[in-house]
Amino acid sequence: MAQTNYQIPSLETLDLEFEKEIYWNRFLERAGFIVGYGAYLICFVIVFGLKLEAVKYASLFYLGLFTRLSSLLIGKFYEIPVVFRNLFSENKSLVAVSQDFIRIHREKTLKRLASNLFGMNDSSSLYQANEEELVEIIRPKMQKPWKKAGRIYFFFVYIPIAFVLIGVALWT
C-alpha cells in the first residue's frame, strides 16, 4: 500500500471501521441473497404458476443468476478485514496502531478472519500465531487485488448488465 498523508486512525476509529466493514459485508450478502432468490421466485411463479412465457421473464431469471454469482465476489472483497490489510502498509505508525488493535481485540478480529479464511475448518494455527506468523498466513491471500477487482466489477460489469436485464424486463 502506498503511504498517504492522512492522520493515523485511533483504536476507536479502527474499531468503528471494523464494525462498519462487518455491517456492510452482511448487508451486501443478504441483499444479494434477497435480490437473487427473489428474482428466481418471481420468475418461477410467472412461468410455472401463471403459465406465461416471454423474454422479460427470462431476463428476471438471468438477473437472479447474475446477482447470486456476484455475491461470490462480495465474499472475496471482504475476505481480509482492513485492520489486517493495514499490516502490509508502508506507514509504520499505521501498522503499529493496527497491531495494537489486533492485540486488544484479538478474539473479535481473529474470529472474523478465521471464518473468512478457514470457514468451518480447523483455524487453530491462526489463533496460536504471533504477529509475524499472522502476517505470513495472510500474505498469500493479499496477492490478488480483490478490493480493486470488486470495485471494477461492480461499476463496470454488474451495474450495466443489471440495467440491461431490468430494461429488457420492463420494455418487452
C-alpha positions as CSV (number, residue, x, y, z in Angstrom):
1,M,0.0,0.0,0.0
2,A,1.2,3.5,-0.7
3,Q,2.0,5.9,2.0
4,T,-0.6,8.6,2.3
5,N,-0.7,12.0,4.0
6,Y,-3.6,11.4,6.3
7,Q,-3.9,11.3,10.1
8,I,-3.3,7.9,11.6
9,P,-6.5,6.4,13.0
10,S,-7.0,5.8,16.7
11,L,-8.0,2.5,18.1
12,E,-11.6,3.7,18.4
13,T,-11.6,4.7,14.7
14,L,-10.2,1.3,13.7
15,D,-12.9,-0.4,15.8
16,L,-15.6,1.7,14.1
17,E,-14.2,0.8,10.7
18,F,-14.0,-2.9,11.6
19,E,-17.7,-2.9,12.8
20,K,-18.7,-0.9,9.7
21,E,-17.0,-3.4,7.4
22,I,-18.8,-6.3,9.1
23,Y,-22.1,-4.5,8.8
24,W,-21.6,-3.8,5.0
25,N,-20.4,-7.3,4.4
26,R,-23.5,-8.8,6.0
27,F,-25.8,-6.2,4.3
28,L,-24.5,-6.8,0.8
29,E,-24.5,-10.6,1.2
30,R,-28.1,-10.5,2.4
31,A,-29.1,-8.1,-0.3
32,G,-27.6,-10.3,-3.0
33,F,-29.4,-13.3,-1.4
34,I,-32.8,-11.5,-1.4
35,V,-32.5,-10.0,-4.9
36,G,-31.1,-13.2,-6.4
37,Y,-33.5,-15.6,-5.0
38,G,-36.3,-13.1,-5.2
39,A,-35.9,-12.8,-8.9
40,Y,-35.8,-16.6,-9.1
41,L,-39.0,-16.9,-7.2
42,I,-40.8,-14.2,-9.3
43,C,-39.6,-15.9,-12.5
44,F,-40.8,-19.4,-11.4
45,V,-44.2,-18.1,-10.2
46,I,-44.8,-16.3,-13.5
47,V,-43.5,-19.1,-15.7
48,F,-44.8,-22.1,-13.8
49,G,-47.7,-20.7,-11.8
50,L,-49.2,-18.3,-14.3
51,K,-48.1,-20.3,-17.4
52,L,-46.6,-17.2,-19.1
53,E,-43.5,-17.2,-21.2
54,A,-41.7,-14.2,-22.6
55,V,-38.2,-12.7,-22.9
56,K,-38.8,-10.3,-20.0
57,Y,-39.5,-13.2,-17.6
58,A,-36.3,-15.0,-18.7
59,S,-34.3,-11.8,-18.0
60,L,-35.5,-11.9,-14.4
61,F,-34.1,-15.4,-14.1
62,Y,-30.7,-14.2,-15.6
63,L,-30.7,-11.2,-13.2
64,G,-31.2,-13.6,-10.3
65,L,-28.4,-15.9,-11.5
66,F,-26.1,-13.0,-12.2
67,T,-26.8,-11.5,-8.7
68,R,-26.1,-14.7,-6.9
69,L,-22.8,-15.2,-8.9
70,S,-21.9,-11.6,-8.0
71,S,-22.4,-12.4,-4.3
72,L,-19.4,-14.7,-4.5
73,L,-17.2,-11.7,-5.2
74,I,-18.6,-9.9,-2.1
75,G,-17.1,-12.7,0.0
76,K,-13.7,-12.2,-1.6
77,F,-14.0,-8.4,-1.4
78,Y,-14.4,-8.6,2.4
79,E,-12.2,-11.7,3.0
80,I,-9.4,-9.8,4.7
81,P,-10.6,-7.0,7.0
82,V,-8.9,-3.6,6.6
83,V,-7.2,-3.9,10.0
84,F,-5.2,-6.9,8.7
85,R,-4.6,-5.2,5.4
86,N,-3.0,-2.3,7.3
87,L,-0.3,-4.7,8.5
88,F,1.1,-4.6,4.9
89,S,1.2,-0.8,4.8
90,E,4.5,1.1,4.3
91,N,3.3,3.6,7.0
92,K,4.9,2.2,10.2
93,S,2.6,4.1,12.6
94,L,-0.5,2.7,10.8
95,V,1.0,-0.8,11.2
96,A,1.7,-0.1,14.9
97,V,-1.9,1.1,15.5
98,S,-3.3,-1.9,13.7
99,Q,-1.1,-4.3,15.7
100,D,-2.3,-2.7,18.9
101,F,-5.9,-3.0,17.8
102,I,-5.4,-6.7,16.9
103,R,-3.7,-7.3,20.3
104,I,-6.5,-5.6,22.2
105,H,-9.4,-7.1,20.2
106,R,-7.7,-10.4,19.4
107,E,-10.7,-12.6,19.8
108,K,-13.1,-10.4,17.7
109,T,-10.6,-9.8,14.9
110,L,-9.3,-13.3,14.6
111,K,-12.8,-14.8,14.8
112,R,-13.8,-12.7,11.8
113,L,-10.6,-13.6,9.9
114,A,-10.8,-17.3,10.8
115,S,-14.4,-17.5,9.5
116,N,-13.4,-15.9,6.2
117,L,-10.1,-17.8,5.6
118,F,-10.9,-21.2,7.1
119,G,-14.7,-21.4,7.2
120,M,-15.6,-24.5,9.2
121,N,-12.1,-26.0,9.1
122,D,-9.6,-26.0,11.9
123,S,-8.2,-22.5,12.4
124,S,-6.1,-23.2,15.5
125,S,-2.9,-22.2,13.6
126,L,-4.4,-18.7,13.2
127,Y,-5.3,-18.3,16.9
128,Q,-1.8,-19.6,18.0
129,A,0.1,-17.4,15.6
130,N,2.2,-14.5,16.8
131,E,2.3,-11.2,14.8
132,E,4.9,-12.4,12.3
133,E,3.2,-15.7,11.7
134,L,-0.1,-13.9,11.3
135,V,1.3,-11.7,8.6
136,E,2.7,-14.8,6.8
137,I,-0.7,-16.6,7.0
138,I,-2.4,-13.6,5.4
139,R,0.3,-12.8,2.8
140,P,-0.8,-15.3,0.2
141,K,-4.4,-14.0,0.3
142,M,-3.2,-10.5,-0.3
143,Q,-1.5,-11.4,-3.6
144,K,-4.7,-10.8,-5.6
145,P,-6.2,-7.3,-5.5
146,W,-9.8,-8.3,-4.7
147,K,-10.7,-4.8,-3.4
148,K,-9.8,-3.3,-6.7
149,A,-11.4,-6.1,-8.8
150,G,-14.6,-5.8,-6.7
151,R,-14.9,-2.1,-7.4
152,I,-14.2,-2.5,-11.1
153,Y,-16.6,-5.4,-11.4
154,F,-19.4,-3.6,-9.6
155,F,-19.2,-0.4,-11.5
156,F,-18.3,-1.6,-15.0
157,V,-19.9,-5.1,-15.2
158,Y,-22.6,-5.6,-12.6
159,I,-24.4,-2.2,-12.9
160,P,-24.5,-2.1,-16.7
161,I,-25.7,-5.7,-17.1
162,A,-28.3,-5.3,-14.3
163,F,-29.7,-2.2,-16.0
164,V,-29.8,-4.1,-19.3
165,L,-31.6,-7.0,-17.8
166,I,-34.1,-4.8,-15.9
167,G,-34.6,-2.7,-19.1
168,V,-35.4,-5.9,-21.1
169,A,-37.8,-7.0,-18.4
170,L,-39.6,-3.6,-18.4
171,W,-39.5,-2.8,-22.1
172,T,-40.8,-6.1,-23.6
